[in-house]
Amino acid sequence: MRTPSKQWINLNWLDDNFPGGYEEHLAALKSTFANGGFAIGAFTHNNRLVGFVSVNREAFGSQAQYVLLDQLFVDNQHQNQGIGKTLFQKCTQQAKSWNINKLYICAGSSEDTLAFYYKQGCTDATEINQQLYENDKNDIQLEYNLTPLPLIH
């Protein structure tokens, strides 16, 4: 298995629309729901969707320790307001309720995206899902540990 390397690439994330297109994200959300997954949105006071997160239900990994945080999106006008952090926390709560140990994240290789995930406590994935890696080799494979480490006395 090939270990992914990290490098910066140029992406235009300044578009207020969904990166990759609305239809691609809608299809992924439908698949998440059809397979027992979880999604939640963030809306303005006039019911405009400004962010969402989805987590797929299917466990994977050598010990079925992961579920995929499939999508996390906050539009540019509403970033840096805590929306992403709240959405991230909601998906961690859901994954814990499924008795899962870790979230697996295929993070877009932008500095802001990676800074966000690292700030949440994510680390480089210890086990690479080769299929997810092959889907987009520019993504950075991360994980988030849902089980606290035991205290050493």
PyMOL commands that set and color helices and strands:
alter all, ss='L'
color gray80, all
select helices_A, chain A and resi 22-34+76-78+83-97+111-120+130-135
alter helices_A, ss='H'
color red, helices_A
select strands_A, chain A and resi 38-43+49-55+66-74+102-107+123-124+140-145
alter strands_A, ss='S'
color yellow, strands_A
deselect
rebuild
show_as cartoon
